[in-house]
Amino acid sequence: MNMNRFFRDSLFLLATGALAASCAEYNVTDDFQASPDPSFVEPYKDLEPVKSYIDRAKYPNLTLGATLRVADFNKQELAHAAAMTNFDNIAFGTTLMSGAIVNSRGVMNFLDMKDLLDHIDEIGGEVFGSPIVANANQADGWLNTLTAPVEIMVDFVEGKSVDYTTMTSFDGTADRGSATIVDFDGQKVLKINAKAQIRIIEGFEVDPLAKYTTTFWAQAPADKEKVSFNITFSGKKVDGSGSEGKWEVKPGKWTKFVIEAQSAEDVKDGYLRIENGPNGAIYVQKVEVGYYPDNHRPQTEKERTDTINYALNEWCDGLMKINEGRINSFDLIDEAIDTKSELDNGFYDIKHSTSSIFWQDILGSENYAPAVSKSASAAYERYGGNPAELKFFISESELDNPKKMESLKYWIGVWDRNGAKIDGINAKLNLYYSEDAATQAANEAVFNTMLDNLAATGKLIRLSNLDIKYLDATGVSVTSEKISQDQRQKLADYYGRVIKSYMSKIPNDKQAGICKGNLVDTTDPVGLWSIDKKSRDWVRTATYKAFCDALSGN
């Protein structure tokens, strides 16, 4: 169904001076412009969509982005209308990353992404691509499966055996009750009395990773229909097929029992214990125990490298096949720098892991970005993408930390020299406005220094997560519920200064855009819109006007 017709059919009739739309209905024209969107209350009712204030002739590369969850966008309610009407592109965060798409068996579910891209194609919009690889939100289950140890053939190792038919007395361990050697069925056997707990074989060392096979032959007394008992192998209960996991032995015939089990983790001394019930004795003839060694070996370094390269190529191929050249800008790598680990040259290292599979652990720190960009570029072209339009960004946070900034520049230089395609840096912001004048002056100085450092890289520069939280003079957060109009205006003015600094400090041809974090207030007053308590509609805030003014150069 044509989406514009859908929204026209559900048009909400407006009355002058009233709120524009409810959370489920809003006004849309053929070129998908909610007018006004989503509310037109004073004092900001006459403002146009935010993106319309950008002077495209003066700032040809500057775009305005919005961050949404796929679920919120797919509801096609106010978040959808606000984003599509006021912003040039939408970013969907972690929801288009491999961790949300690839299961542990490597099955890729791109249905949501395909529906999303088809819909955006229809209504005319753009998407900024989620990180292709990262350390978090990856298909960890799949990578762990692919890099798991390889199964190999192993031989059964004979262990200890006990033949009670050759004994005259029992000198084993009785944890409870008693057992004796008696004559039964024409031979010597071990008799385990009722309510006794007897270790019928013991004194061998166990490997907690090995699977042990214990075999014994047993029979019940002739006057019993059957005798039930429990079995514990080296600290771990082993269930049988009877009631409540019990094992059962019948009279008249020697029965062979085969018990396969691993020991409990904290047990080194091996044993098998029969825990007899109250309904009769058990006769045991002989016992044997042995084990199969662990039938796995770790993958070789070459096998792991080949496996991870396979996974990278499969992921990029699946992603770009669904994309069909529609997303042209991606974060290539997200959050690579490790501020807790230094190289010999003093720069921060790339993050590594001993508990998860990080791509760079296998591909190598210096070849990490080149391998990803090569695979993603090839897949992008394979499925109809225009190479001239493809842009890759390195996404990183805390770039107001000078050492982290310098470390990122160092690694980008390494990756560039090794053949990576890196067009830009996506700086993830974490900004605060403070009522304390000295603190706020420092905040702004640090931000402007970061912009200068970003500009000096010569790369395209994108700012993302542009949410500014408000702190009072004591450093306590002011919530969206309690913020005053005066405080909201101060916050809006700072948004304006941030945008203007970006537009002035980053050369026009290197401006890749600004992406808003949250469109509407959360607990913090971060939105271009607030939520009306009664109607639940979105209402433009002073920040909306600040964006419009700053983007227009006012």
LOTORBA-322233 format. One record per residue: residue in three letters; x negated, y, z of N, C-alpha, C in turn. Coordinates in pm, whole numbers, plus 50000, padded with zeros to 5 digits. Layout:
LOTORBA-322233
ALAXYZXYZXYZ
...
END
This chain:
LOTORBA-322233
MET499164988150000500005000050000499125012450000
ASN499455022749917498695035049913498765042050048
MET497575045050106497545050450241498165064250247
ASN497945072650142498545086050145500065085250146
ARG500625075850066502075074250065502575069550201
PHE501785060650264502165055750398502305067350495
PHE501315076450493501365087450588502445097550550
ARG502675099450421503755108650382505105103150425
ASP505265089850412506525083650452506775085150601
SER505675085950680505835087050824505595101350871
LEU505805110950781505565125050811506345129350934
PHE505645136251022506275141551142506665155951114
LEU507955159251117508415172651087507945182251195
LEU507345193051152506745202551245507645214751264
ALA507575219951384508265232451413507215242651452
THR507345255051403506335265251429506125267051578
GLY504825266951615504475268851755504455256051836
ALA504905244851778504905232151851503625224551823
LEU503405213851899502255205351872502415198751737
ALA501305196851667501365192151529501875178051516
ALA501425168751601501755154651579501605147051708
SER502305135751711502095126551822500895117951791
CYS500515109051885499345100451864499585090051755
ALA500825088551709501105078351607501515084351475
GLU501745097751470502245103751347501545117151323
TYR501165119751199500575132551168500725135351020
ASN500465147750984500725152350850499495150650762
VAL499685144850644498585142350553499015146050411
THR498105152150337498405155450198497695145650108
ASP497865147349976497295137549883495785136549893
ASP495095147649927493635146849938493215144450083
PHE494125139050160493885134950298493375146450383
GLN494215156750397493925167750487495105169550580
ALA494895167150708495935169850805495905184850832
SER497005191650809497005206150818498215210950896
PRO498025216651013496765216651088496545203451158
ASP495325200751200494985187451252494115188651375
PRO494475181751481495735175051506496725183951582
SER496345196351621497285205151688497115219451639
PHE498135227451655497975241251611498545250851715
VAL498055248851836498425257751945497415269051956
GLU497815279852018496895291052040495785286852136
PRO494575292552129494225303652041493495299351913
TYR493525286451880492695281651768493525276051653
LYS494795280551643495675274151545495315277351401
ASP494645288551378494385292751240493055287651185
LEU492315280051263491035274951215491235263751113
GLU490355263151016490365252750913489605240550965
PRO489655229450889488835217950929487375221750947
VAL486715215851045485375220151085484395219650968
LYS484435209150890483445207550783483555218350676
SER484735224650666484935234850563484115247450589
TYR483565248950708482805260950742481335259950701
ILE480895248550653479505247250609479355254050473
ASP478365262750460478025268950332477235258750251
ARG477945251650163477305240550091476235245349993
ALA476345257749947475325262949856474015265449931
LYS474145270850054472965273950133472405261650202
TYR473305252550242472895240450314473405228150239
PRO472795225150125473325214450038473235200450098
ASN472325198350192472155184950249472815183350385
LEU473295194150442473865193650577475235186950573
THR475405176650653476695170050666477095169550812
LEU478355167950836478895166950971479515153150989
GLY479035145951090479495132351111480255130751242
ALA481015120051251481765116651372481495102051405
THR481415098951534481225085251579482545079651629
LEU482945068151576484195061651617483965046651633
ARG484805040751713484865026051714485735021651597
VAL485415010151541486205004851430487665003251471
ALA487894998351594489264996151640490055009151644
ASP489425020151691490115033051697490395038351557
PHE489435036651467489645041251329490785033351263
ASN490785020351283491775011951216493195013951267
LYS493355019951385494705023251432495355033751343
GLN494545041651274495005052151183495955061751254
GLU495485066051369496235075851445495385088551455
LEU495405095451568494775108551575493265108151554
ALA492575098051609491125097351590490785096151441
HIS491545088051373491385085951229491605099051154
ALA492705105951183493015118451113491985129151142
ALA491595130451271490625140651308489295138351239
ALA488855125851235487565122651175487585124951024
MET488615119950956488645120850811488855135150762
THR489565143250840489875156950798488755166650828
ASN488065164550940487125174650988485665171350965
PHE485365158850924483965154650916483665148550779
ASP482395149550741481975144250612481805129050613
ASN481365123750727481105109450733481395104350873
ILE481495091050882481795084451009480735073951035
ALA480285073451160479375062751205480135053851301
PHE479885040951294480645031451375479795024351480
GLY478645030051512477855025051625477485010351610
THR477685002951718477244988951721478214979351651
THR479414984151614480434974951565480194970051423
LEU479224975551354478854970351222477454964251225
MET476974960651345475674954251359475834939051362
SER474724932151346474794917551329475404910651450
GLY475214916151570475754909751689477264908851689
ALA477924917851618479384917651611479904910051489
ILE478994905451403479404899651275478964885151258
VAL477794881451311477224868151286477344859651412
ASN477944847651398478064838851515476824830051530
SER476824821451630475624813551661475274803451552
ARG476234800451465475964791051355475594798351226
GLY475514811551233475134819351116476294822951026
VAL477524820451070478694824250990478934839151006
MET479034846250895479174860750897480624864750866
ASN481214872150957482604876650943482604891550912
PHE482734894850783482734908750739484154913850709
LEU485184906950755486544910850719486864925150762
ASP486534928650888486804942150936486034952550857
MET484784949450827483954958850752484484960750611
LYS484904949950547485454951050411486734959350410
ASP487634956550505488874964350512488564979050537
LEU487614981550622487224995250655486705002450532
LEU485774996250460485185002750343486195004350230
ASP487064994250214488104995450111489035007250141
HIS489385008750269490275019650309489595033250290
ILE488335034250329487625046950313487435050250166
ASP487205040050084487155042249939488445048549889
GLU489555043449938490875047749891491175062249928
ILE490795066050049491155079550096490015089550078
GLY488855084850032487765093950001486965098150122
GLY486065089750165485225093050279483885086250267
GLU483025088550364481695082550365481415076550502
VAL480545066350502480135059750625478625060650638
PHE478155063750760476725062750788476495049050849
GLY475585041450792475425027450828474825025150965
SER475375015351036474835011151165473415005651146
PRO472615005351254471254999951242471224985851181
ILE470364983951084470254970851020469614960751115
VAL468584965051186468014956651291467754965251413
ALA467724958751529467484965651655467034955151757
ASN466924959351882466614949851989467874945452060
ALA468894953752060470174950552123471244949052015
ASN472354942652053473504940851963473114933351836
GLN472194923851852471784915351741472454901651754
ALA472364893951648472964880451647472044870951722
ASP471934873151854470974865651934471234850651931
GLY472524846851936472834832551933472334826051807
TRP472494832651695472034827251566470504826551563
LEU469844837251606468384837251604467814826651697
ASN468464824851813468004814351905468194800551845
THR469304798551776469554785651710468514782951602
LEU468234793251522467284791551411465864788851460
THR465494794851574464114793451622463984782951732
ALA465024775051753464994764751857463934754251823
PRO463444747051924462464736351898462994726151798
VAL462074720151725462404710551620462484696551679
GLU463514688851642463644675051688462604666151620
ILE462014657151698461024647951645461334633751695
MET460754623751629460924609851671460014607051791
VAL460554600351893459754596452010460044581852043
ASP459094575252105459254561352147459664560752294
PHE460424550452327460814548152465459604544152548
VAL459464550352664458324547452752458804538452865
GLU458224526352872458584517252981458084522753113
GLY458954521853215458584526953345458494515853448
LYS459184517653559459094508253669460204497953662
SER459964485853717461004475653723460944468753860
VAL462114464253906462214456754032463044444254005
ASP462514432454040463244419954021463524413954159
TYR464774415654205465114410954340465204395654349
THR465224388854234465284374154237463974368054284
THR462904376254292461584371354335461254375554478
MET462184382054547461884387654679462544379654791
THR461944381054910462524374555029463054384755130
SER462664397655111463174408055200463234421455125
PHE464084430355171464254443555108463494453855189
ASP462544460755124461774471055194461974484855132
GLY463054486355058463364499254997464024508855095
THR464524519855042465104530455124466604528855134
ALA467094528755257468534529055283468874542755338
ASP469534551355259469914564655307471084563855404
ARG471844552955392472934550355487473264535555481
GLY473614529355595473974515255596472774506255572
SER473044494255519471964484455505472124475855381
ALA471004469455341470974459955229469974449055264
THR470254437055217469384425655246469254416655125
ILE468184408555127468034398455023468764385855069
VAL469694381054983470494369255017470514359654900
ASP470974347054928471204337354820472604339654765
PHE472684341054633473974343554569473884338654425
ASP474884330754386474954325854248473684318254210
GLY473114310854307471974302254281470644309354275
GLN470544321254326469274328454319469224339054430
LYS468044344754449467884355754542468384368654476
VAL469144376654550469634389554499469684399454614
LEU469834412154578469984422654678471474424754707
LYS471824423354834473204425754875473294439754939
ILE474124448254876474364461754929475694461255003
ASN475644463055131476844461855213477794473655191
ALA479054471855230480044482455218479594494955292
LYS479924506355236479634519555292478134522655300
ALA477314515055230475864517355231475454525955112
GLN474364533455128473754541255021472304536455008
ILE472044529154902470754522154887470064526454757
ARG468784529654767467964532654650467464519354594
ILE468074515154483467734502054429466434502154349
ILE465974514154310464644515754249464174529754284
GLU462894531054314462344543954355460844543754340
GLY460204555354375458754555754374458144558454239
PHE458834565554151458244569454023458454584554006
GLU457514590953941457584605453922458484608553802
VAL459304618853816460224622253708459854635753646
ASP460104636753518459994649253443461404654753425
PRO461724666653477463094671653469463594673853326
LEU462674674253229463084676053090463344662753019
ALA462884651953079463024638853014464364632353050
LYS464874624552956466114617152979465754602653013
TYR466184598153131465824584853181466964574853158
THR466554562553129467504551653115467214541353224
THR468194539153312468054529153418469044517853389
THR468544505553389469374493753362469334484553484
PHE470524480453530470544470253637471724460753613
TRP471594448753674472624438553662473274436653800
ALA474614437053803475314436453932476564427753920
GLN477064423254038478274415154043478964417654178
ALA480284416154180481054417654304481284403954367
PRO481624403554499481924390654563483144383954499
ALA483194370854510484264363154445485634366554503
ASP485704371154630487004373654691487524387754665
LYS486834395354579487254408954547487644409954399
GLU488674417654374489064419954234488014428654164
LYS487564439054236486484447654186485984456054303
VAL484794461754288484214470654389483814483554318
SER484184494754378483874507954319482734514554394
PHE481914522054322480774528554385480374540854303
ASN479574549654366479004561354298477524558854271
ILE476994566554176475574565554142474964579554143
THR473804580654205473014593054199471644589754144
PHE471224597354041469874595553986469044607754021
SER468074605954104467104616454140467794629854169
GLY468754629254259469414641454304470604645854221
LYS470924638854113472034643054027473064631754017
LYS474304634754054475374624854046475664621553900
VAL475814608553872476104603953736477484597553737
ASP478394603453662479774598553664479954585953580
GLY480814577053631481234565353555482604567753493
SER483194557253441484464558653369485674555853458
GLY485444552253583486554549153672487164561553736
SER488084559353826488764570253895487764578853971
GLU487924592253956487054601954022485574599853988
GLY485304595053869483924593353823483194581753882
LYS483934572253940483274560754004482894550053900
TRP481944541853940481574530053863482264517953924
GLU482494507553845483214495653893482494482953850
VAL482434473153943481834460153913482814449153953
LYS482914438853870483884427953894483154415053933
PRO483864405453992483254392454031483174382853914
GLY482374372153933482374360953839481404362153725
LYS480824373553703479934375153589478984386853616
TRP477704384653584476744395553598477014406153490
THR477154418353535477454429453444476224438453430
LYS475914442053307474774450853280475244465453283
PHE474614473553365474914487853373473734495653315
VAL474044504953227473024513453166473334527853203
ILE472444534053277472644547653328471654556853258
GLU472164566853188471294576653122471474590153191
ALA470374595853239470484608253316469134615153326
GLN469224628253351468044636053387468074638453537
SER466934641253593466874643953737467334658253765
ALA467664660953890467914674553933466634682653920
GLU466754695653900465584703953871464554703853983
ASP465014703054107464084704354220463584690954272
VAL463844680154200463454666754245462304661554159
LYS461254656954224460114651254152460004636154171
ASP460484631254285460414616954313461644610154255
GLY461404600554166462504594054098463124582754178
TYR464444581154164465154570054226466544568854164
LEU467154556954179468564555154149469224549354273
ARG470264556054321470934551954444472364547854416
ILE472704535954469474094531454468474744535554599
GLU475864542354589476604546954707477904538954714
ASN477854528054789478944518254790480134523454871
GLY481304519254828482524522754899482824512755011
PRO484034513755068484364505455186484964491855151
ASN485154488855023485974477154988485174464654950
GLY483904463654987483184451254960481734453554926
ALA480964442554926479544443254895479314443554744
ILE478084447154706477634446754567476334438854564
TYR476224429754467475014421754452474254426854328
VAL472954429454347472114434654238471004424754211
GLN470814421654081469844411454041468474417454011
LYS468414427053919467144433453886467414447353827
VAL466384455753832466514469753789465294473553704
GLU465544481253597464464486253513464714501153483
VAL463664509153479463814523253444462714527153346
GLY463074535153251462144540553154462704553753102
TYR462024559953005462524572952959462084575652816
TYR462854584452756462474589952626461854603552651
PRO460634605952610460044619352626460884629652550
ASP460694642152589461394653052519461154651752369
ASN462234650452294462104648252150462184661352071
HIS461634671852129461554684752061460144690152071
ARG459764697851973458504705151978458774719451936
PRO458014728851990458204742751947457884744251799
GLN458554753751736458224756651597456824762751591
THR456144759751483454834765851462455024780751431
GLU453944788051441454014802351410454514804651268
LYS454044796551173454494797951034455974794651022
GLU456424783951091457834780251085458724791351140
ARG458324797351253459104808251312459144820351220
THR457994823551161457944834951068458844832450948
ASP458744820550890459604817150775461074817550815
THR461384812850935462764812550982463324826550999
ILE462554835351061463024849051084463124856750953
ASN462204854350862462324860650729463574855850658
TYR463874842950671465114837550615466324844650676
ALA466324845950809467454852350877467614866950832
LEU466494873950823466534887950780467114889150639
ASN466654880650549467154881250411468624877450402
GLU469044867350482470454863450483471324874650535
TRP470904880950645471684891850703471784903750607
CYS470654907750549470674919050455471504915850331
ASP471414903550284472184899650165473684900250194
GLY474094894550309475514894850343476024908950363
LEU475234917250433475614931150459475784938950330
MET474814937950241474844945850118475824940350016
LYS476124927550023477134921949933478504927949963
ILE478844929150092480114935350131480074950350104
ASN478904956250125478774970750109479014975349965
GLU478474967849869478624971049726478174985349694
GLY477104989749761476565002949731477375014549786
ARG478365011649873479225022449922478615030250037
ILE477875023550125477115030550228475715032650174
ASN475275045250170473975048350110472935052750212
SER473365055550335472435059550440472595050150559
PHE471495044850606471505035250718470435039050820
ASP470695035850945469605034551040468915021251009
LEU467645021950977466885009750946466575001951073
ILE466065009051173465645003251301466135012351413
ASP466555006351523467095014051635466295011251762
GLU465905022051831465295021251965464085011851968
ALA463095014951886461935006051876460865008751981
ILE460755021052030459615025052112459775020652258
ASP458705015252316458705010552454457885020152540
THR458555028152624457865038052705457155031852826
LYS457285018752844456635012052956455375004452915
SER455015005452789453864997852740453045006452646
GLU451745007552672450865015852591449895007352508
LEU449535012852393448475007152311447125012252360
ASP446065006552309444725011152346444475025552305
ASN445175030152201444985043952154445805054052233
GLY446565049452331447325058452416448765060452375
PHE449135056152255450535057252213451355046052273
TYR452665048352280453545037752329453605026452227
ASP453755014452277453875002552193455325001152144
ILE455514991752053456854987452013457384977852119
LYS458684977852140459264968652238459064954152195
HIS458754945752295458634931452273459394924252384
SER459664911552363460474904152460459924890152480
THR460074885152603459734871252632460984862852653
SER462164869352656463404862152683464344861652563
SER464214871052471465054871352351464164870852228
ILE464814869052113464084869351986464174883551932
PHE463094891051937463024904051874462374902251736
TRP462954908751637462454907251500460944910051495
GLN460524920751563459114924751556458174914851624
ASP458714906751716457874896551780457374886351679
ILE458184883951577457844873951476457214880451353
LEU457824891651308457344898151187456054906051211
GLY455814909551337454644917551371454984932251379
SER454464939151476454784953351498454514961851375
GLU453384959551308453004968051196453774964651069
ASN454284952551059455004948350938456514948050958
TYR456954951851076458374951451114459224959751018
ALA458984972951015459784981750930459594978850781
PRO458364976150734458214972750592459034960550550
ALA459034950150634459794938050599461284940850593
VAL461784948550689463224951450693463614960250575
SER462854970650548463224979750439463134972950303
LYS462144964050287462014956750160463224947650138
SER463604940150242464734930950229466034938550207
ALA466264949150285467514956650274467594964050141
SER466484969750094466474976849966466794967449850
ALA466174955649852466404946049744467864941549741
ALA468434939049858469834934749864470764946049822
TYR470454958249862471264969849824471324971249672
GLU470184970149604470164971049458470844959049395
ARG470664947249454471244935049399472764936049388
TYR473374943149477474834944049479475344957949440
GLY474644964249345475194976049279474824989249338
GLY473954989649438473565002449496472595010049406
ASN472685023149410471785031849333470555034849417
PRO469375030149379468165032249462467895046849491
ALA468275055749399468015070049419468835075749533
GLU469925069049571470795074049677470515067849813
LEU469725057049816469515049749941468575057250034
LYS469005058850160468195065550262468145056850387
PHE466935055150441466735047750566466195057050673
PHE466765055850793466345064050907465835055051020
ILE464885060251094464475053851219465225060951331
SER466025053451404466855059151510466165057551645
GLU466055068651718465355068051847465925078451942
SER465905075152071466395084252174465225090252251
GLU465515100052336464545106252428463345112152354
LEU463605117852238462505123952163462145137752216
ASP462835142052324462385154052395461155150852481
ASN460845137952494459615133552560458485134552457
PRO457545144052476456515146252373455705133752339
LYS455395125752439454595113752411455395103652330
LYS456695102552359457515093452280457635098452136
MET457775111652121457815117351986456525114351910
GLU455385116651973454115114151907453945099251876
SER454435090851965454335076351942455195072151824
LEU456385078051814457235074951699456555079351570
LYS455975091251570455275096051451454125086651414
TYR453425081551517452325072151492452845059551424
TRP453925053951477454435041451421455025043551281
ILE455685054951260456195057751125455035058551027
GLY453915064651070452735065150984452205051350951
VAL452155042551053451705028751030452625021850930
TRP453935023150952454895016350864454885022050723
ASP454735035350712454635041550579453445035850502
ARG452305035050569451095029950502451245015350460
ASN452055008050532452264993950499453414991650403
GLY453935002550346454905001250238456365002150279
ALA456665006650400458065008050441458725019850372
LYS460015018750348460805030150299461445036550422
ILE460925048050463461475055450577461695069750531
ASP462955073350516463285086550464463495096850574
GLY463905092250692464235102150794464215096550935
ILE464455105751030464545102351171465945106151220
ASN466585096951287467885099451348467655101151498
ALA467625113751545467335116651685468625115951766
LYS468665106551859469855104551944469735113752066
LEU470695122852079470615133352180471225128952313
ASN470745135352419471305133352553471205146852624
LEU472145156052593472035169952633472955173452750
TYR472485183552827473245188652941473235203952938
TYR474355209752976474385224153004474395225853156
SER473545234753207473465237053351473835251453384
GLU474605253353490474935266753537473735273553602
ASP472735265653639471505271453692470705277153575
ALA470465290253579469875297153464468485291753430
ALA467655289253531466305284253504466355270353442
THR467245261953497467365248353442467855248853298
GLN468835257553271469365258353136468335263753037
ALA467555273453082466495278752995465505267752960
ALA465175259253059464275248053033464905238052939
ASN466215235252957466925226052867466805230552722
GLU467045243452701467045248752564465635248952506
ALA464645251952590463265252152543462815238252500
VAL463165228152581462795214352547463465210052418
PHE464755213652401465465209752279464825216352157
ASN464495229152166463925236052052462535230852018
THR461765227152120460455221052094460625207752022
MET461625199952063461885187351994462205189751847
LEU463025199851818463345202951678462085206651600
ASP461215214651662459965218351594459135205851562
ASN459055196851659458285184451637458915175751530
LEU460235175051528460915167351424460675173551287
ALA460765186751278460555193451150459145190851098
ALA458175190051190456775188151150456515174451087
THR457425164951104457215151751044457385151850893
GLY458095161950841458365162350697459445152750652
LYS460075145650747461135136150714462505143050719
LEU463505136550660464875140850682465195139550831
ILE465935149150884466255148951026467765149051046
ARG468225139151120469645138051157469735138151310
LEU470675145851363470955145751506472235137951529
SER472195128551621473405120651651473705121051800
ASN474905116551834475385116551972475385130652031
LEU475855140451952475895154352000477065155952097
ASP476845151752218477745153852331476965161252439
ILE477505172152488476815179752593477655179052720
LYS477055174252826477745173352954477485186053035
TYR478425189253123478375201853199477995199053343
LEU476935205953393476505204753531476635218253600
ASP477115217953724477165230553799475755234153849
ALA475655245053924474345250053965473595240454055
THR474325231054117473675221154205473355208154133
GLY473695207454005473405195453928474505185053928
VAL475675188553978476805179353983477645180853856
SER478045169653797478845169953675480195176353699
VAL480615184553605481965190253607482805182353508
THR483875176453554484675167653470485595175553378
SER486095168753278487035175153185488325179253255
GLU488665172253362489885175553436489735188453516
LYS488505191353562488305202753652487625214753587
ILE487165213353464486435224353401487365236253377
SER486855248153405487655260253385487475265353242
GLN488335275053204488205280653070486865287653052
ASP486415294753158485135301653151483995291753134
GLN484045280753209483005270553198483045263753061
ARG484235261253012484375255252879483765264352774
GLN483935277352787483385286652689481865286652694
LYS481295286052815479835285352826479305272652760
LEU480015261752781479615249152718479705250252566
ALA480805256152518480985257852373479875266552314
ASP479515277052386478445285952336477135278252322
TYR476875268952415475655261052404475715251652284
TYR476875245752259477015237752137476645246152015
GLY477135258552012476835267251899475355269851884
ARG474665272051997473225274551990472465262251942
VAL472905250451985472265238051940472385236651788
ILE473585238951737473805237551593472995247851515
LYS472995260251562472245270751493470745268051496
SER470245262851608468815259551615468445248951512
TYR469315238951500469065228551400469045234551260
MET469995243051231470105248751096468955258151064
SER468375264351167467275273751142465915267151147
LYS465735257151232464425251151251464135239551155
ILE465165232351115464965221351020465145226850879
PRO464135225650793464255231050657465525225850588
ASN466105234250505467385230750441467325217550367
ASP466215214950300466135202650221465865190350307
LYS465635192450438465405181150530466565179250627
GLN467635186950610468785185750698469675174150654
ALA469635163150730470445151450696471765151350772
GLY471965160950862473275162050924473275161151075
ILE474425164451131474695163851275475895154651295
CYS475795145651392476885136151417477375137851560
LYS478655140751574479265142351706479425128651772
GLY479215128251903479385115751975480845112551997
ASN481515119852085482945117952111483725129752055
LEU484825126951987485645137651932486525144052038
VAL487015136052129487945140752231487295138952369
ASP487735147152465487165146252600487235132052655
THR486175128152721486185116152804486345121052948
THR485745114353044485675119853179484935133153177
ASP483985134253084483235146753065483905155252957
PRO483745168452965484375177452866483555178452738
VAL483405167352669482505166752553483235168452419
GLY484555169952420485295169352297485505182552225
LEU485705181652094486255192852019487745194252047
TRP488285183452104489685183252144489785178552289
SER490785183552360491155178052489492495170952470
ILE492925163752573494185156452565495215163152654
ASP496325167352594497395173452671497995163152767
LYS498095166652895498525157052995499955152252973
LYS500815160752923502215156952908502475149852776
SER502075156052667502405150552535501405140052488
ARG500215139952549499105131252508498555134852371
ASP498945146752319498385151252192496985156852212
TRP496255157652102494935163752103495075178752081
VAL494365186552159494425201052151493015206552131
ARG492855215152034491525220652006490975228252126
THR489685226552151489015233452260488125244652205
ALA487495251952296486555262352254485395256452176
THR485095243752201484005237252127484345236051979
TYR485615233851948486035233351808485655246351738
LYS486015257551801485705270651742484195272851736
ALA483475268251839482025270051839481375262951721
PHE481855250951689481355243851572481635251851445
CYS482845256651432483215264251311482355276751296
ASP482185284051406481395296351401479935293451369
ALA479365283551435477945280651415477675275951273
LEU478525267151222478325261851088478485272650980
SER479285282851010479485293750914478435304650928
GLY477555303251028476495313051047476855324451138
ASN478015323851205478425334751294477855332951434
END
